[in-house]
C-alpha cells in the first residue's frame, strides 16, 4: 500500500468514475484500474463496486477512504513542515484580518514587510469572520487576527488571546456633540451610528449599559466590515463611529475626528485573538506577523 494508491481511491470516490478520476490524476484508465486493483489485492477485499457506469465504494471502501484522507493530509503536512524549515525568513504570510485588526494593521504590515523583509510575501484577506474561518480550514490562509468574541471555539482551531482594545464613540471634529461633556445615549441616538457587525456578547453589554435602545440591531444605521470606510463616512457626515478607538487614532491626532465623552462612559472593548489550525505546522515566517501584531495591536 502506498500514498499514490490512496490518492487514487480518493479521486475515484470524488469523481465517481474511472475515466474522470484517471483524467484528474493524469493517468490512463487502465493504469488507475491496476493501481486500485493492487490495493484491493493487498487488503484482500473489494473496495469498489464497478457495476454500471458509476463506480461506488463498498462499506470497506468507505472505511478505507476515511483513513486515507487523514493519511494523505498528514503526509502533505510532513512535506510542508520540511519545506517551511528550509525557508527561514522567506515564504508567504497568508493572513485574514478582521475589521478592527484590518484598520490597525493592514497598511502598516504591508509597509513593514516591504521595508524589512524583501524575501517575504504577504497576502491579506478581508471579509466576514465566517468566510475567513472557512478559508483557514481550507488551508487558503495560515492564520487569522480577528475579534475573539465573533468566533466559536472548535476542536480544530487554536485561539490565542492577544489583547483587548478600548471601545468608544467617535465623530468628526465639527460634530454638534464633539465639544459636549457627558453626552447621553439618547442624544447620541439622534445621529446615525456606524459600526462593524457586533457579537451577541457585545450586544448584551450595550443593552445592560445603555438600555434596550442600545441593541445593535436597532442602534446601528451603517454596518460594514471595513472600518476605514465607516470612518470616511463619519468624516463627511454627522454619523458617529462605534468601535475600537485606536482605529481612529490617526484622525484624532490630525484633528479631524474626536472621541465623544459619554455619560456613563462606555466600558466595552474588542478582544482580539490569533487563530490557527490545530495540528498544522506554522511556518517560521509567521513569526514576523506575530512580532508585528504584538507591537502594534494596542491602544
C-alpha positions, 0 to 999 in steps of 0.5 A, a space after each residue: 500500500 502506498 500514498 499514490 494508491 490512496 490518492 487514487 481511491 480518493 479521486 475515484 470516490 470524488 469523481 465517481 468514475 474511472 475515466 474522470 478520476 484517471 483524467 484528474 490524476 493524469 493517468 490512463 484508465 487502465 493504469 488507475 484500474 491496476 493501481 486500485 486493483 493492487 490495493 484491493 489485492 493487498 487488503 484482500 477485499 473489494 473496495 469498489 463496486 464497478 457495476 454500471 457506469 458509476 463506480 461506488 465504494 463498498 462499506 470497506 471502501 468507505 472505511 478505507 477512504 476515511 483513513 486515507 484522507 487523514 493519511 494523505 493530509 498528514 503526509 502533505 503536512 510532513 512535506 510542508 513542515 520540511 519545506 517551511 524549515 528550509 525557508 527561514 525568513 522567506 515564504 508567504 504570510 497568508 493572513 485574514 484580518 478582521 475589521 478592527 485588526 484590518 484598520 490597525 494593521 493592514 497598511 502598516 504590515 504591508 509597509 513593514 514587510 516591504 521595508 524589512 523583509 524583501 524575501 517575504 510575501 504577504 497576502 491579506 484577506 478581508 471579509 466576514 469572520 465566517 468566510 475567513 474561518 472557512 478559508 483557514 480550514 481550507 488551508 487558503 490562509 495560515 492564520 487569522 487576527 480577528 475579534 475573539 468574541 465573533 468566533 466559536 471555539 472548535 476542536 480544530 482551531 487554536 485561539 490565542 488571546 492577544 489583547 483587548 482594545 478600548 471601545 468608544 464613540 467617535 465623530 468628526 471634529 465639527 460634530 454638534 456633540 464633539 465639544 459636549 461633556 457627558 453626552 447621553 445615549 439618547 442624544 447620541 441616538 439622534 445621529 446615525 451610528 456606524 459600526 462593524 457587525 457586533 457579537 451577541 456578547 457585545 450586544 448584551 453589554 450595550 443593552 445592560 449599559 445603555 438600555 434596550 435602545 442600545 441593541 445593535 440591531 436597532 442602534 446601528 444605521 451603517 454596518 460594514 466590515 471595513 472600518 476605514 470606510 465607516 470612518 470616511 463616512 463619519 468624516 463627511 457626515 454627522 454619523 458617529 463611529 462605534 468601535 475600537 478607538 485606536 482605529 481612529 487614532 490617526 484622525 484624532 491626532 490630525 484633528 479631524 475626528 474626536 472621541 465623544 465623552 459619554 455619560 456613563 462612559 462606555 466600558 466595552 472593548 474588542 478582544 482580539 485573538 490569533 487563530 490557527 489550525 490545530 495540528 498544522 505546522 506554522 511556518 517560521 515566517 509567521 513569526 514576523 506577523 506575530 512580532 508585528 501584531 504584538 507591537 502594534 495591536 494596542 491602544 
